[in-house]
């Protein structure tokens, strides 16, 4: 059996294990280990594992992940999500579909603290969904808005996926954060436009608007100040060069704990739950790291990535056409795989290919940042794209009265805006790079 055949067999076995719902880390580690044994033997595998596992999890930059995860978990347990939603709803409730729009903005704001798509979707949904249904929003619109709004946790700092990409490709995490803001703003604007169009074409999906009183707006504003404080101190300090991303995560975690404790929202039970959630999620991410490293090492021995890069180099196709094909590949991959696994599995192979191409004369560092934003944008799409769409499944679990088919119908307008945004980002890299160039 040739090395290439082994590489293809390893990749195929991984997909089969994922399809039968084997945990992602195991589904990558086992085929990778088997391929490594077949190509090099037991002794080289044990020698590789002896140093590779420690080398991966002992990287200092990885400490930013559990810290930001703990910060997000404390925010969830501390009840900050309701304050965000009430503030957004007080501002936008005067418009038809305003509560749905408020849900999008609340998801964006909470995603900028939690850094987790799943946490953002589940948390905001528990606050917003009952209220939307109470005032007669349709199940289709209510679930679609929350499933879609939660995807912004992938792109908005401190997105865990964003940090993982930066670590894998050895990019500056602060610059990656900056590159994400304009695309995230485009996402939010696109979603608001989609809601406005939907409720005018199908007015039965949303009730008539009801403006909040001035006192209600003031009260909601006063309750939301802790979140703004956390955001300004943490990210203002990071972008201002006062401290590193890891130090910022530590400060943000401490601030979140102190503010929620002072507000009386943080009991010992909730604190323990937050710590446990952050530890479990971080442990899962590190295990996926180890599994991805194993299968990537096996594929490297099979020379599959090198052959792929050589094949692309000899195809003589336009770099933009290649990028469009890569994005389509990610959309299809997102139907069977979560965004973290996609990043860890594919970036080590595809990143060198992309870096070897000329896109608009971009410098290597700019090209790396741009490619990362494109991947994360497609990861957002994969979170709601049929037939899987993790966020759709999360909403289905929280809103059992709405058939999943209705939610899939509801996300179609949002998917259209996502694909328009993806096309703009591919055609105009400056949308992702402008803020980086202005502030660094």
N, C-alpha and C positions, 0 to 999 in steps of 0.2 A: 504493500500500500504506500503510495507516494505521500510526501509531506503535505502537499496541497489537499489531498483526499482526507488526510487526518484532520486538517484544519476545518474543512467543510463538515466532516462528521461531528467534530466537537461543537461547532456552531449549531448544527441541526439537532443534536441531542439536547443542547441547552434550551432551544425553542420548544422541544417536546416536553421537557420537564416543566417549563413555565406553563404550557398549555394544560397540563394536568394538575396545576395549582401547587406545585412544589415551591416553597419559599425561594424568593429570588436569589438570595445569597448562596443557598445550596445548589440551586439550578445552574449557577455559574461556576461554583467551586468544583463540583463533582466532575462535569465534563472536562473542565480545565485540567484537573489533576490526572484524569485518565489519559488525556491527550499528552500531557507532559511525560507520564510514565511510558507511554507507547513510543514517544520520540526520543526520550533520554534515559529512562530507567528509574527505579525506585530511589537509588542513592542520590542522584542529582535533584530529584523532587524534594527529598527531605532536607538536603542542603539549601535548596531554594527557600523552602518554608521557614527554615531556622532564622534566616535573616530578613526575608521579605515581609513577614507579618509584623515583626517588631518595627522594621523600617517604615512601614505604612502608618501604623497607629501611633507612633511616637513623634510624628511630625508636629512641631509647635503650632503651625498655622491651623491644624485641625481643631485646636482647642476652641476656636471661635464658634464651631458648630454647636457643641453642648451648651455653651454660654448663651448664645442667641436662642437656642431651643428652650432653655430654662426661662429666659426673659419672656418668651411667648407664652409658655405654660403658666407663668405667674400672672400674665395679663388676662389669660382665659379664666383662671380661678378667681382673679380679683374683680371680675364683673365690669371690666372696662368696655366690653363690646356693647353693652346696652347704652352706655353714655354716648358712644360714637353714633349708634343708630338713631338715638333720640335727637342728637344735634343735627345730623344730616336730614332727618325727616322734618325737623322744624324749619329748615331752610328751603327744602324742595317740596314739601307737602302741598304747597299752593298750586302746583302744576298737575295736570292729569298724568297719572303714572308716576307721581312724585315719590310715593313710598318705595316703588321699585327702583327709581333712580337713587333714592337715599340708601337703599340696600347695597347698590354698586359702590357708592362712595364710602359707606361704612366698611365694606369688604376691603377696599383699597387702603383705607386708613388702618384697619386692624392688621392687614397683611404687612404693612410697613413696620409693625411691631412684632408680630408673631413669626413672620418669615416662613410660615407653613400654609400651604394651600388647603390641606385637609383640616387643620385647626381653624382656619379662617372660615371655610364653608360651614363646618359643623357649628361653630360658635355663633356666627351672625345669623345663621338659619334658625337656631333655637330662639333667637330674639325676634327676628323679622317675620318669619313665616307665619306664626300664629296671628300676628297683627294684620298682615296682608290678607289672610283668609277671613279674618273677622270682619273686614270692611269690604268683602266680596271681590277681591282679586281672584282671577281664575287660577286653578291649580297649575295650568300650563305656564303662565307667565311667572307666577310666584316661584316655582321650583327652578325654571330656566334661568331667571335672573340671579338667584342665589348660587346655583351651580356654576354659572359663568363668572359672576363677580368674584367668587372664591379663587378662580384661576390666577388672579393678579398676585396672589401670594408667591407664585413661581417667579415673577419678574421683579416685584418690588423689593428693594433691600429691607431687611437682611435675609433675602431668600436663601435657603440652605442650598438649593440647586445652583444658584448663582455663585455661592462661595465654593462649592465643589468643583464647578467648571474652572474658576480662577485658580484653585489649588492644582488641579490636574494639568492645566496648561501653563502654570507658573506666571500668571498675570497678577497685577496689582489689584487687590480686592477693592480698594477705595475707588479705583478707576472703573472697575466693573459695576460698582454701585452707581456711580455717576452716569455711566452709559445706559443704565436701565430706566432712568426717570422719564425722558421724553417718550420712549416707546410705551411706557406704562401710562403716561398721560394720554397718548393717542388711543390706547385701549379703553380707558375710562370714557373719553369723549365718544368713541365709536359705540360703546355700549349704551350711553345715554341717548345718542341719536337713534339707535335701534329701538329702544323703549318708546321714545317719542313717536316714531313712525308706526310701531306696532299698535299702540293704543289709539291712534287716529284711524288706522285702517280697520282695526277690530276693537271698537270702543267697549265691547262687552267684556274684554279681559281686565278692565280696570274701572273703578268707580269714579265719580266726579271728584274733583279736587276740593280740598278744604284747607284753607290757610290757617297757620298757627298764629296765635296772638303774640304780641310783642313780649309779654311777660314769659310765655312759654319758650320763645327763642332765647331770651336772656338766661332763663334757668338752665336750658340745655347747654348754652355756651359756658356757663360757670362750671358745669359738671364735666366738661370735656378738657379742661385746662391741663389735668395731669398727663394726658396722652401727648399733647402738644409740647409740654415741658420735657418729657422723656425724649421725644423725637429731636427737638432742637439741641438738647445737650449732647445726646449720643452722636447723631449724624453731623451736627454742626462741629463737634469736636473732632470727629474723624476727618471731615472734609477740610477743616481748618488747620489740620496738622498738629492738633494738640495731643492726640494720642492715636495709637494704632487701632485697627479694626477689633483685635482681640481685647485690648484695653477698653475700647468703647462698649463691647459686648458685656464686659464685667461691670462697668459703670451703669449701663442700662439695666442689667439684671438687679443690681442693688437698688437703683432708683425705683424700679417697678415694684420691688418688694416693699420698700419703705412707703411709697405712695398708697399702695393697696392696703397695707397694714394701718396707716394713719386714717384711711377712709373707713376702717372697720370691716373690710371685706376679706381679710386674710386670716383665717383660723389655722391652727396647727394641722388639722385634717386636710385643708385645702393646700397648704404649703407642702405637706408630704405627698399629696397627689400630684402637684406640679413637678416636684423633684423626680418622682417615679416616672411620670410621663416623659420628661426630658431625658432621663437615663435610658428608658426603653427605646425611645426614638433614636437617640444617639448611638446606642448599641447596635440597633438595626442598620443604621447608616454605615457604621464601621465594619460590620459583617459583610455588607454589600461591597464595600471597598475591597475587603480581602478576597471575596469571591470574584470581583471584577479583575483584580490584579492577577489571580490565578488563571482565569481564562484568557486574559490578554497575554500573559507569559506563554501559555500554550500556543496561542495563535501566532505569536512572534516566532516561536520555534518552527512552526509549520510554514513560515514565510508568506502566509496569506495576506497580511497587510502590505508587505512589500510588493507582492504580485498585483494587488489591487491598485496601489499607487502607480506602478509601472503601466498597468492597463489603461488607467485614466490619462497618464501622460502621453500615451500613443494614440488616444482616441481623436485628438485634434478637434475637440469641441469647445465651444465658447465657454469661458469661465462662468458667465451668468446662467447658461443652460445647465452647466454642472451644478451650480448652487441650487437651482430650481429642482433638479433631480434629487439632490441630497435632502432638501426640505420635504419633498414628496415621500422620500424614504422614511423620514422621521415621522411624518403624519401616519403612514401605514404601520410603523413600528409602535406608535403610540396606541394603536388599537389593541395591542397584546401586552404592553409593558408599561410600567410606571416611569415617570420622568427621571428619577434618580438612576435607575438601572440603565435607561437609555444613554444618559450622559457618561456613566462609568464604563459602559461596554463599548460605545461607538467612538467617543472622542479620541482615545489613544490611537485609533486606526484612521479616522477621517481628518483629524486636525493636521497632521503632516501633509496630507493631500491638498487640503485647502490652502495651507501656508505656502505650498509650492506653486500656486496659481497666482496670476496677476488680476486683481480686481480694482479697477479704476485708479491704479497706481498707488494704492494704499500702502503705508508703511507696515511692517510686520506686526508691530504692537497694535495699531489701529485695526488691522485685519483680524487679529485674534479677538479683540473686544467686539467687533461687529459680528463675527461668526458666533460668538457666545450669545449675543442678544438674539440673533436669528434662531438659534437652537432653543433658547428659552421661550421664544414666541411660539414655536411649533409645539413645545411641551405644553404650553397653555391650551393650544388647540386640541392636543391629544387628551387633555383632561375632560373634555366634553364631547369628543368626536365618537360617533357610533362605530362599532357596536359595543365598545367597552365604556370609555369615559368615566374615570374613577369618580369625579365629582357628581355625575349623574347618579351613580350607585349610592353615593353618600346621601344625596337628597332623597332618593327613593327610600332609604332606610329611615330618614327623618320624617318624610311625608308619605306615609303608607296609603293615604287616601287618594293619591294621584298616580295613575298608571305611568310606568317608565316611558311608554311610547309618547305620552303627552309631553313629558319633559324633553324628549329628543326632538319633537316637533317645535317646541318652544325655543330651543337653542339654535335653530337654523339661522335666524336673522343675526345672532351674535357671531356665529361661525362666518357668515358673509363678511361682517366687519373685520373679523380676525384675518381672513385671507386678503382683504384689501390692505390692511395694515402690514401684513407680511410682504406683500408686493411692493409697497412703498419703502419698506426697510431694505429690501434687496436692491431696489433701483436707486435709493438715495441713502447711502451709508452715513451721511452727515447727520441724519436724524438721530442716530445712536451716538455719534462721536462729537457733536457740537458742544455739549455741556462738558465733556471731558477736556476738550481743547480750551474752553473758556476758564475752567477752574483749576487746571493743573499746569 
